[in-house]
Amino acid sequence: MSEQSAPLNRKELFLRACRGEAVPRLPVWMMRQAGRYLPEYREVRAKHPFLEVCKTPDLALEVSLQPFRRLGVDAVIVFSDILIPAEAMGLALELGDAGPNLPKPVRSERDVDKLRIFDPETETGFLMEAIRRIVREVGPTVPVLGFAAAPWTLACYMVEGRTKEGFATVKNFLYQDPGAFETLLFKIAQATVGYLKAQIAAGAVAVQLFDTWCGELSLADYETYALLALQEIITRIDNEVPVIYYTKASHHLLPAIARSGADVLSVDWRMNLQETRKAVGPRIALQGNVDPAVLFGPPEKIRRATQDAAAALAGVGHILNLGHGILPGTPVENAQLFIETGQNANLAEPKPAVQAR
């Protein structure tokens, strides 16, 4: 078999898609793919608290690999949490199935000043070691992904202390003391750059920035605050590896998001992939975007939603994923069906439905 006709391995498929190129089949993975829907994950968690799993390389290795072994996903994302850097910056952190809690949140300029830029190998070396072990385990043909929170989303948790509808405390801080809040965002950005670069040095071939709460902002506030700090990170990564930027409920921000500098935009199920491609242009790849709740549906619904998403971009610059993390309680066989359907999907663009007369 010639080199040209040899099938692409998972890493080659993934990186080609990140570069906006056409691929013979879509790479497929799921956000939160290592999680409570898997019985083997629940077995680990029955013995070990969440933070212990995050901070113990052998345990993080095990749960990171579980969806790869069980489902055959095309990328392995290291098991961790977006709030790990907040703790490394000096905040007390409590993490469990009930959600995150930062009991001493950032509420003033003085609190911002106390935050430190940490050495990622010293303060979060457990994560880098987990990545190194995953890379050794899966070998050179499987992409290993690192990640972090985008500055705005991490700031939301650091200021509120926990998830709250509307993030009123965060916006109060932003509007009452915009200078201090901007300092907070750029301090987070500075810490995140080193954190992601350490993950890349450990073997991550791409990194994802999660901005789950950016949709809470108006376009003007997003451009003034969140976008600038995000661009600081992406600029300083300096094309070392592809950067994927995930946003949720962010249709109104799309013109600005397209200027983030990210190689791949990961969008939720509210966004039409074809319309998003037209809006952002061909140079930015897309990731997504099946509604995770679809995986509770019957097999024919899962197949159709997956096939439609896969066909939307005809296999050009597209990584198939869910529009948000897989939900606890999702049947494992339905997650398996999503992965297999995506990997075997027909990439021809769907024909418009014929209107009945």
N, C-alpha and C positions, 0 to 999 in steps of 0.2 A: 504493500500500500504506500502510495507516495505521501510525502509530508503534507502536500496541499489537500489531499483527500482524507487524511487522518482526522477522526472526530476530535472536536475540542474538548478539553477537560473542563471541570467545573470552574476552576480559577480563570481560565482563558475566556470562557463564556461570560463570566461575571464582569471581568475587566473590559471586555469588548463592549458589553452593554453599557457600562459606566462611561465609556468614551463616546457613546452615541452611535455606535456601529450596528450594523445588521448582524443578527445571530441566527444560526440554523434552528435553535430551540431556545426558549426563554429560561434563564436562571430563575429559580423560585426559592424563596425562604419566607419566614414569617416573623414579624416582630413579636417579642415575648414567646418565641417558640420553645424555650426552656421554661416550663412553668407548670401550673397546677393542673392543667388538663391531662398531663402525663402521669400515669400511676407510679412510674419509677421515680419521678421527681417528688411526688408526695411521700414516697417511702424515705427519701433522703431528708425531706423536711420534717418528717415525724421524729427524726433523731437529732436534727441540727437546726437552730434558729437561722433566719434569713441572713443576717449579717455574718454569722459564722460561715455560711456557705460562700458568701461573697469574699470573705477574707482568708479562706483556706484553699490554696491552689489545687489540691487534689479533689476537693469537693466541687470547686468551680469548674474544673476540668470535666468531672463526671457529668454534671448537669448540663454543661455546654454541649457535650457530645450526645446526650440522650436523643434529641430530635434528629440528629444526623443518623444515628443508628436505627431509630424506629421509623422515621419518615423518609430518609434519603434526601433531605433538603440540600440545596446547592451552595449554601454558605453557613458557616458556623460563627455565630456572634458570641463573644465571651460573656459569661454570666456575671453580671454586676448590677449596679444601680446608679442612676444618674445623680444621686445625692452623696455618693462617696467623696467627690471633691469638696462638698460643703463641709464635711467633717474634717477633711485634711486642711481646710482653710481656717479651722478653729471652732466650728460649731458642734455642739453636742448633737448626736443623731440617734434616733430610735426608729427602727424599721421592722415591720412585721406585716402579717396578712391584712391587718386593719388599716394599713397605709402608713406613710411617713409622718414623723413628728420631730420638729426641731424646737425643743423647749425654751431655748434662749435665742429668739430670732433677731434679725438685724432691723433696727428701727430708727437709727440715727447716724449722723456723720461719724460720731465717735465709735459706734459699732462697726461701721465700714472700715475705719482706720485700724481696728484691731485684727481684721482679717489678714491672713498671711498668704503669700505666694509660696507654695510648698514644693519640696523636691519630690517628684513623683515616684522615684525608685525608693526613696527613704520612707515616705508616708503612705504610699499606695503600691509598694513593691509586690504585694500579693497579687494584684491584678496583672502586672507585667509578667510575673512568673506563671500565672494561669495561661496567659496568651502563649508564652514560650512552650508550655507543655501541650497546649492544643495544637500548635503548629507542628510539633514533633509527632504527635499522635496521628494527625490527618495526612501529613506528608505534603509534598509540593503541588499537588493538583487540586486542593480544596481551599477556597478563600476563607481566611479568618478575619473577622471584622471587629474593630474596636468602636467605642462610642463614648459620647458625653452629652450632657445637656447643653443646649444653646444658652447664652447668658440671660436672656429675658426669662426663660422658663426656670432656670436655677434660681434666679433672683426672686421669682414668685414664691418658691418654697422657703428661701432663706428669710424673706420678710414676713410672710404670713405664718410660717411655722408648720403649716399643713395645707392641704388642698382646700380652698374655699371658693364658693360660687362668686364670680365677679372680681375676686381679688381686690376688694375695696381698700385693704390696708396697704397693699403694694401701690395702688394708684394714688392713694393719699400721700405716701412717701414721695412718689414720682412728682406729683404736682406741687407739694409743699416745699420740697428741697430737691429740685431737678439736678443741681450740681452734685450733691452727694449721691444721688441715685445713679447718675452717669458714671461717677467714680466707682460705684459698686459694680456696674455692668462691665466696665473695662478691667477692673480687678479680677472679676470672674473670667473674662476673656484671657487675660494674661496667664492665669493659673491653668486654664483649659488648654492653651497652646502647649505648655510643657507636658501636661497630662496626656494629650493626644500624640505628641511626638514620641513620648516614651512607649506608648502602645504600638506605634509604627515601628520603632526600633526593636520591639519585642517580636514583631512579625505580622502585625495587622496589615493587610493589603488594601484596606479601605476603612474609612471611619464614618460614622453617622452621628450627626448632631440632631438631638431631639428638641423641637420647639413646640411642645404640645399646647402651650398656653398663649402662643403669639396671636391667635385669633381673638383674644380678649382686647387687643389694642386696635385703635383706629389706624388708618393708613398713615396719617400725619405723625402720630406718636411712634408707630413702628419704624418709620423712616428716620425719625429724629433720634431715637434711643436704641431700640433693639437691633435694627439693621446694621448700624455702625459698629457695634460691639461684635456682632456676628462676622462682619466683613474683616474685622481685625484678626479673628481666628483663622479664617479661610486664607487670607492673604499670607499670614505667617506660616501656615502649613506649606505654602509655596509649591503646590503640585507634587509633593512627595508621594501622595497616594490620592485616589479619588475621594472627594468629600460628598457624602449624601446628606441632604438637609430635609428632615421631616417636619411638616407643619400640619396642623389640624384646624378645621373650621376657618380657613384662611383665604377663601376665594377673593375677598375684597383686598387682600394684600398682594395678590399675584404679580402685579407690575413691579413691585419692590422686591419681592422674593426672587424674581428672575434676575435681579441685579446682585444677589448675594455673593456670587462667585462660586457657588456650589456646582459640582460636576453633574450631580443627580438631584432632582427634586422628588421627594417622596410625599405623595398627596393622599388625602383621605378619600373615602367613598363618595363624598359630596361633589367631588370634582370630576368632570368628564375628561377622560384622558386625551381624546382627540382635540377637544377645544383647548385644553391646557397646552398641548404641543403647538397648536397654532399660535397661542398667545406668547409662549416663551421662546419659540424658534427651535430649529433642529439641533443646535449645538449643546443643548442641555438635555441630558437623559432624564427619564421619568421612572419612578418606582411606585408600584401599587396596582390596584387599589380596591380590591374586593372588600365589601363590608364584612367585618369579622362575624357579625350576627348571622350572615348567610350560612355559616358552617353549622348552625343549628337546624337548618332546613333539610328537606328530603334530598336524596342523591341527585335527582334530575335538576333541582334548583342550584345545587352547588356546581354541577358540571356546566350548566348554562352560564352562570355568573362568571365562573373562571374562564371559560372559553371566550366569552364576550370581552372580558378585560384583556386576555392574552391577544386576541385578534385586533384590538383597538388601534395598536401602533404597528401592526404587521411585523413585529419582531425587530424593530429598529430602535435602538437606544432605550430598551425597556427591561426592567427587572420586575418580575411579577411578585407581588406581596399583598398582604392585607392592607386596608386603609388605616388600621390601628392595630394594637396588639391582639393576639388571639385571646379569646375570653375564657376565664375559668369555667369548667363544666362542658367545654366543647368536646363532643365525642371524638376519640382518637381516630376512629375510622373515617370521620368526616374531614379531619385535618389531612389524613393520608390521601383521601380522594382529591382534595384541593391540590396538593403537591403533585400527584400523579397526572391529574388532568392538565395542570399548567405545563408540566414537562413534556407532555405529549400533544399539546394544543396545536390546532391548525392556525397558522399565523396569517392566513389570508384575511384581509379586512372584511368584516361582515357587510353583506349587502343591505341597503335600506329596506325596511319592511314595505311590502306592497299594500297600499291603502285599498280597503274594500270599497266597492262602489255601491 
